[in-house]
């Protein structure tokens, strides 16, 4: 085997080929390093004394379906210049592991298209070796992210384990990349993120999030100059939850069986957008009948449809008028739920109308949360939480395609 083949195929520079052996269906190459290439690993001096050697075997890139190993005698060196006694520095492998750099890169390339278990089976190694290769690569690339250019972010939590175990996720709205994953939910989960922002001297201008008091207080404390934008998805969701509670109360209070039969099973009809009602299933007719028999439910439903108009206006001034009109109409009703929700909404007015200053929402983050759940299901869960968080950080590099 020529020296050039060692370089171009296996990435070995400065080594000489000795022999090849075939044992048990595997290929074993033996190489040695050119004497003039050996230097002190500390000061790079050539004035060294050889203090013995020991044999090591490294896994390298396979040839076809054949596993390939590399036998090499590692030299122990004493440097006359600096006085250190160290083993020589290997150019093709990390001395802590039993495989070479090229093999590691090959496993990472396969991991872009295959699961950890599939890569391990293909290479004939343990799955935890592939996992550690991935984890080391992800740590190198994402443990020290540069946040200097971050301007607009979204914050939300996601449930990852049973027993109310949460992670707090921060998304860069401009790049679509997850820039932070914190343990738990609430303000405390973001403490490490604020430290990273301060070190990077980032100038965050806008933050999209839900109406969580914990997130609001944390952002006001650490990003006092940033504009808080309350996500319209969460506002509508909050009203839908109240609407479901109202329907449930009305069903419970209904005295006539006819009214109960009409209200039964209308929850999802109330929450659906009118354009999404199924004509074949006569959902419009069922909804109209339920609204006709119950005035409070009808009032709440039509106010729900009008609530969406706040985010569909051409400018902030018009949206402010629509907002004030909606609050006024809700407060004028005799329905306790609507009055209470109107008061709540009025308290969050500036954050809701800030959408017209920075047209952002946590919609992209909701999509990322769905990807996280998909990734977790595909892996049947993660036992290593640090590895799970690193995989989330790299999620924007993943490409999903619908097939079939």
DOZA-283472 format. One line per 2 residues: number of its first residue (from 1); their letters; for each residue x negated, y, z negated of C-alpha. Coordinates in Angstrom, 2 decimals, padded with zeros to 5 digits. Layout:
DOZA-283472
NUM = a = X,Y,Z | ...
//
This chain:
DOZA-283472
1 = xx = 000.00,000.00,000.00 | -001.39,003.42,000.95
3 = xx = -001.78,006.35,-001.43 | 000.52,008.47,000.76
5 = xx = 003.30,005.88,000.30 | 002.90,006.13,-003.47
7 = xx = 003.37,009.88,-003.18 | 006.23,010.07,-000.65
9 = xx = 008.29,007.16,-002.02 | 007.61,007.20,-005.76
11 = xx = 006.22,010.71,-006.36 | 002.85,009.46,-007.69
13 = xx = 000.11,012.06,-007.19 | -003.54,011.28,-007.94
15 = xx = -003.03,007.51,-008.41 | -004.51,004.52,-006.59
17 = xx = -002.72,001.31,-005.67 | -004.13,-001.93,-007.18
19 = xx = -001.75,-004.80,-006.44 | 001.87,-006.00,-006.11
21 = xx = 003.55,-008.87,-007.91 | 006.97,-010.50,-007.40
23 = xx = 008.38,-012.04,-010.56 | 011.95,-013.11,-011.29
25 = xx = 013.44,-011.14,-008.41 | 011.71,-007.86,-009.34
27 = xx = 008.81,-005.98,-007.76 | 005.92,-004.87,-009.99
29 = xx = 003.31,-002.41,-008.75 | 000.02,-001.85,-010.58
31 = xx = -001.73,001.50,-010.18 | -004.59,003.39,-011.75
33 = xx = -005.44,007.04,-011.94 | -008.41,008.53,-010.15
35 = xx = -011.07,009.26,-012.74 | -011.68,012.81,-011.53
37 = xx = -007.97,013.60,-012.02 | -007.95,012.77,-015.74
39 = xx = -008.13,015.83,-018.00 | -007.53,016.78,-021.62
41 = xx = -003.74,017.11,-022.07 | -004.26,020.08,-024.45
43 = xx = -006.88,022.37,-022.85 | -007.13,020.73,-019.41
45 = xx = -010.91,020.24,-019.79 | -012.73,017.53,-017.83
47 = xx = -015.31,017.10,-020.60 | -013.66,014.07,-022.20
49 = xx = -014.54,010.73,-023.78 | -012.46,007.61,-023.11
51 = xx = -011.30,006.00,-026.38 | -009.56,002.90,-025.09
53 = xx = -006.35,002.21,-023.17 | -003.06,000.35,-023.50
55 = xx = -000.68,-001.08,-020.91 | 002.81,000.27,-020.28
57 = xx = 005.56,-000.67,-017.83 | 007.89,001.95,-016.33
59 = xx = 011.08,001.54,-014.33 | 010.93,003.39,-010.99
61 = xx = 013.23,003.87,-007.99 | 014.52,000.53,-006.61
63 = xx = 013.74,-000.75,-003.13 | 017.06,-001.84,-001.66
65 = xx = 018.66,-004.11,-004.27 | 015.30,-005.03,-005.81
67 = xx = 014.39,-003.59,-009.18 | 010.93,-002.03,-009.19
69 = xx = 008.54,-001.56,-012.12 | 005.22,000.21,-012.42
71 = xx = 002.39,-001.16,-014.58 | -000.11,001.43,-015.75
73 = xx = -002.90,001.50,-018.33 | -002.59,004.73,-020.31
75 = xx = -005.92,006.19,-021.39 | -006.63,007.54,-024.87
77 = xx = -008.86,010.62,-024.62 | -011.10,012.67,-026.89
79 = xx = -011.88,016.19,-025.71 | -015.37,017.56,-026.40
81 = xx = -014.18,021.14,-025.92 | -011.11,021.29,-028.23
83 = xx = -011.77,018.17,-030.32 | -008.25,016.76,-029.90
85 = xx = -007.61,013.05,-029.46 | -004.54,012.43,-027.33
87 = xx = -003.23,010.01,-024.77 | -003.41,011.28,-021.20
89 = xx = -000.51,013.25,-019.75 | 001.50,011.26,-017.23
91 = xx = 002.63,013.06,-014.12 | 005.32,010.57,-013.13
93 = xx = 007.06,009.85,-016.46 | 007.79,011.11,-019.94
95 = xx = 005.79,008.95,-022.38 | 008.83,008.76,-024.69
97 = xx = 010.83,006.75,-022.15 | 010.37,003.55,-020.18
99 = xx = 011.33,005.01,-016.78 | 009.85,007.54,-014.41
101 = xx = 011.06,011.01,-013.41 | 012.09,009.80,-009.94
103 = xx = 014.23,007.04,-011.48 | 015.86,009.62,-013.74
105 = xx = 016.67,011.86,-010.76 | 018.07,008.87,-008.88
107 = xx = 020.39,008.01,-011.80 | 021.57,011.64,-011.94
109 = xx = 022.31,011.66,-008.19 | 024.36,008.47,-008.54
111 = xx = 026.23,009.99,-011.49 | 027.68,012.67,-009.21
113 = xx = 029.72,010.00,-007.43 | 030.01,007.14,-009.94
115 = xx = 030.99,006.58,-013.57 | 028.35,005.91,-016.21
117 = xx = 029.35,002.25,-016.33 | 029.07,001.91,-012.54
119 = xx = 025.62,003.53,-012.45 | 024.42,001.27,-015.27
121 = xx = 025.72,-001.82,-013.48 | 024.16,-000.79,-010.16
123 = xx = 020.74,-000.11,-011.71 | 020.84,-003.06,-014.10
125 = xx = 020.36,-000.98,-017.25 | 022.39,-000.23,-020.38
127 = xx = 025.16,002.38,-020.08 | 023.75,004.35,-023.00
129 = xx = 020.48,004.84,-021.06 | 022.46,006.52,-018.26
131 = xx = 024.37,008.57,-020.82 | 021.14,009.79,-022.46
133 = xx = 019.72,010.73,-019.05 | 022.85,012.77,-018.33
135 = xx = 022.88,014.34,-021.78 | 019.25,015.42,-021.52
137 = xx = 019.86,016.98,-018.11 | 023.00,018.79,-019.28
139 = xx = 021.23,020.06,-022.41 | 018.40,021.45,-020.31
141 = xx = 020.80,023.26,-017.96 | 023.55,024.49,-020.31
143 = xx = 022.14,024.84,-023.83 | 020.77,028.32,-023.04
145 = xx = 023.24,029.92,-020.65 | 022.62,033.50,-019.56
147 = xx = 025.68,035.56,-020.54 | 024.30,038.96,-019.55
149 = xx = 026.64,039.40,-016.55 | 029.83,038.17,-018.25
151 = xx = 032.54,040.82,-017.90 | 035.95,039.08,-018.11
153 = xx = 036.69,036.00,-020.18 | 039.62,033.80,-021.21
155 = xx = 039.97,032.05,-024.58 | 042.18,029.09,-025.43
157 = xx = 042.15,025.91,-027.50 | 042.65,022.32,-026.37
159 = xx = 043.62,019.24,-028.36 | 040.99,016.52,-027.85
161 = xx = 041.60,013.95,-030.58 | 044.46,012.66,-032.69
163 = xx = 045.02,014.29,-036.05 | 045.02,017.89,-034.77
165 = xx = 041.39,017.93,-033.61 | 040.78,020.91,-031.36
167 = xx = 038.07,022.56,-029.29 | 038.01,026.26,-028.43
169 = xx = 037.05,026.90,-024.80 | 035.80,030.20,-023.31
171 = xx = 035.92,030.63,-019.54 | 034.10,033.20,-017.38
173 = xx = 036.92,034.53,-015.20 | 034.55,035.69,-012.44
175 = xx = 032.62,032.43,-011.95 | 035.19,029.90,-013.19
177 = xx = 032.56,028.28,-015.44 | 033.04,027.30,-019.07
179 = xx = 030.50,029.33,-021.04 | 031.26,028.15,-024.56
181 = xx = 032.89,025.21,-026.34 | 033.44,025.57,-030.10
183 = xx = 034.60,023.12,-032.75 | 038.13,023.61,-034.06
185 = xx = 040.47,026.49,-033.26 | 040.85,030.00,-034.57
187 = xx = 038.38,032.78,-035.20 | 035.73,030.69,-036.95
189 = xx = 035.27,028.48,-033.89 | 034.06,031.53,-031.93
191 = xx = 031.34,032.66,-034.37 | 028.44,031.04,-032.42
193 = xx = 029.78,032.59,-029.21 | 029.67,036.13,-030.59
195 = xx = 026.02,035.61,-031.58 | 025.15,034.49,-028.05
197 = xx = 026.95,037.51,-026.59 | 025.03,039.90,-028.85
199 = xx = 021.69,038.32,-027.94 | 022.46,038.55,-024.23
201 = xx = 023.78,042.14,-024.55 | 026.80,041.29,-022.43
203 = xx = 029.40,044.01,-021.86 | 032.73,042.20,-021.89
205 = xx = 035.51,044.42,-020.54 | 038.61,042.21,-020.79
207 = xx = 039.74,039.12,-022.70 | 042.74,037.00,-021.63
209 = xx = 044.31,034.88,-024.38 | 047.53,033.95,-026.14
211 = xx = 049.03,035.91,-029.02 | 047.15,034.03,-031.75
213 = xx = 046.46,036.38,-034.70 | 043.16,034.60,-035.36
215 = xx = 041.88,035.25,-031.82 | 043.17,038.83,-031.86
217 = xx = 041.34,039.72,-035.09 | 038.14,037.99,-033.91
219 = xx = 038.09,039.87,-030.59 | 038.90,043.22,-032.24
221 = xx = 036.04,042.69,-034.69 | 033.36,041.52,-032.26
223 = xx = 034.46,043.16,-028.99 | 036.07,046.44,-030.09
225 = xx = 035.65,048.03,-026.64 | 037.17,045.12,-024.73
227 = xx = 040.78,045.18,-023.50 | 042.97,042.32,-024.75
229 = xx = 045.30,040.92,-022.09 | 048.05,038.66,-023.39
231 = xx = 048.64,035.89,-020.92 | 052.13,035.96,-019.41
233 = xx = 052.22,032.15,-019.30 | 052.07,032.03,-023.11
235 = xx = 054.66,034.81,-023.48 | 057.13,032.94,-021.27
237 = xx = 056.30,029.68,-023.07 | 057.01,031.31,-026.43
239 = xx = 060.40,032.52,-025.20 | 061.18,029.08,-023.74
241 = xx = 060.49,027.51,-027.13 | 062.94,029.95,-028.73
243 = xx = 065.47,029.23,-026.01 | 065.19,025.48,-026.67
245 = xx = 065.75,026.09,-030.38 | 068.81,028.21,-029.58
247 = xx = 070.32,025.48,-027.37 | 069.67,022.91,-030.10
249 = xx = 071.41,025.09,-032.72 | 074.37,025.73,-030.44
251 = xx = 074.71,022.02,-029.72 | 074.65,021.27,-033.45
253 = xx = 077.30,023.94,-034.15 | 079.58,022.94,-031.25
255 = xx = 082.91,021.62,-032.56 | 084.46,020.32,-029.36
257 = xx = 083.08,017.18,-027.75 | 083.45,018.79,-024.33
259 = xx = 081.02,021.55,-025.25 | 078.55,019.03,-026.61
261 = xx = 078.70,016.94,-023.45 | 078.02,019.98,-021.30
263 = xx = 075.09,021.17,-023.44 | 073.59,017.70,-023.70
265 = xx = 070.59,017.25,-021.38 | 070.44,020.91,-020.26
267 = xx = 067.17,021.76,-022.00 | 064.96,021.33,-018.92
269 = xx = 067.53,023.03,-016.71 | 067.26,026.13,-018.90
271 = xx = 063.46,026.10,-018.75 | 063.18,025.56,-015.00
273 = xx = 062.85,028.50,-012.64 | 066.08,028.91,-010.59
275 = xx = 064.27,028.19,-007.32 | 063.08,024.82,-008.70
277 = xx = 066.54,023.46,-009.54 | 067.29,020.26,-007.60
279 = xx = 070.33,020.63,-005.32 | 070.70,016.88,-004.79
281 = xx = 071.06,016.28,-008.53 | 073.52,019.19,-008.76
283 = xx = 071.36,020.87,-011.39 | 072.61,024.36,-010.47
285 = xx = 076.21,023.31,-011.04 | 075.41,021.65,-014.38
287 = xx = 073.52,024.73,-015.56 | 076.27,027.11,-014.43
289 = xx = 078.87,025.06,-016.33 | 076.79,025.14,-019.52
291 = xx = 076.27,028.90,-019.26 | 079.95,029.52,-018.57
293 = xx = 081.04,027.72,-021.75 | 078.49,029.39,-024.01
295 = xx = 078.00,033.15,-024.01 | 074.89,033.34,-026.33
297 = xx = 073.11,030.73,-024.23 | 074.04,032.55,-021.03
299 = xx = 072.74,035.86,-022.37 | 069.43,034.32,-023.48
301 = xx = 069.00,032.50,-020.16 | 069.43,035.60,-018.00
303 = xx = 067.13,037.59,-020.25 | 064.54,034.82,-019.75
305 = xx = 064.75,035.34,-015.99 | 064.46,039.11,-016.41
307 = xx = 061.42,038.70,-018.68 | 059.34,037.49,-015.73
309 = xx = 059.96,040.80,-013.95 | 057.58,042.58,-016.34
311 = xx = 054.60,041.04,-014.49 | 056.00,041.52,-010.97
313 = xx = 056.00,045.33,-010.79 | 053.87,047.42,-008.38
315 = xx = 052.24,049.49,-011.13 | 051.89,049.87,-014.89
317 = xx = 054.33,052.78,-015.20 | 057.17,050.82,-013.62
319 = xx = 056.29,047.75,-015.69 | 056.46,049.85,-018.87
321 = xx = 060.01,050.95,-018.01 | 061.05,047.36,-017.28
323 = xx = 059.47,046.27,-020.56 | 061.27,048.96,-022.60
325 = xx = 064.59,048.14,-020.90 | 064.20,044.42,-021.65
327 = xx = 063.43,045.03,-025.32 | 066.36,047.43,-025.62
329 = xx = 068.79,044.94,-024.05 | 067.58,042.08,-026.25
331 = xx = 067.90,044.16,-029.40 | 071.44,045.22,-028.41
333 = xx = 072.69,041.62,-028.43 | 074.18,039.93,-031.48
335 = xx = 071.83,036.95,-031.16 | 069.34,036.80,-034.01
337 = xx = 066.73,034.90,-031.99 | 066.68,037.52,-029.22
339 = xx = 066.41,040.42,-031.66 | 063.52,038.80,-033.47
341 = xx = 061.71,037.97,-030.23 | 062.23,041.54,-028.94
343 = xx = 060.61,042.92,-032.11 | 057.70,040.51,-031.68
345 = xx = 057.28,041.48,-028.03 | 057.32,045.19,-028.84
347 = xx = 054.41,044.66,-031.22 | 052.33,043.17,-028.39
349 = xx = 053.25,045.80,-025.81 | 049.75,047.15,-025.13
351 = xx = 048.29,043.68,-024.58 | 051.12,042.62,-022.28
353 = xx = 050.95,045.76,-020.12 | 047.13,045.55,-020.05
355 = xx = 047.70,042.99,-017.28 | 048.00,045.96,-014.91
357 = xx = 044.56,047.23,-015.94 | 042.87,043.83,-015.56
359 = xx = 044.96,041.39,-013.56 | 043.74,038.30,-015.34
361 = xx = 045.46,035.48,-017.17 | 044.46,032.25,-018.84
363 = xx = 045.94,030.30,-015.91 | 042.49,029.22,-014.63
365 = xx = 041.63,028.11,-018.16 | 044.83,026.04,-018.33
367 = xx = 043.70,024.35,-015.13 | 040.30,023.70,-016.71
369 = xx = 042.02,022.20,-019.75 | 043.84,019.78,-017.44
371 = xx = 040.50,018.79,-015.90 | 039.11,018.19,-019.40
373 = xx = 042.01,015.88,-020.22 | 041.54,014.04,-016.92
375 = xx = 037.83,013.60,-017.59 | 038.54,012.29,-021.08
377 = xx = 041.08,009.76,-019.79 | 038.67,008.54,-017.09
379 = xx = 035.99,007.97,-019.73 | 038.49,006.40,-022.19
381 = xx = 037.35,008.99,-024.74 | 033.97,010.26,-025.93
383 = xx = 032.29,009.11,-029.12 | 029.48,011.65,-028.80
385 = xx = 031.15,015.05,-029.26 | 028.01,016.98,-028.22
387 = xx = 027.90,015.04,-024.96 | 031.61,015.72,-024.43
389 = xx = 031.07,019.46,-024.87 | 028.15,019.43,-022.43
391 = xx = 030.30,017.60,-019.86 | 032.92,020.33,-020.27
393 = xx = 030.27,022.99,-019.62 | 029.42,021.27,-016.31
395 = xx = 033.05,020.77,-015.31 | 033.01,023.59,-012.73
397 = xx = 030.47,021.57,-010.70 | 032.90,018.63,-010.41
399 = xx = 034.96,018.30,-007.24 | 038.33,016.59,-007.43
401 = xx = 040.07,015.36,-004.30 | 043.52,013.84,-003.85
403 = xx = 043.28,010.62,-001.87 | 045.79,008.03,-000.71
//
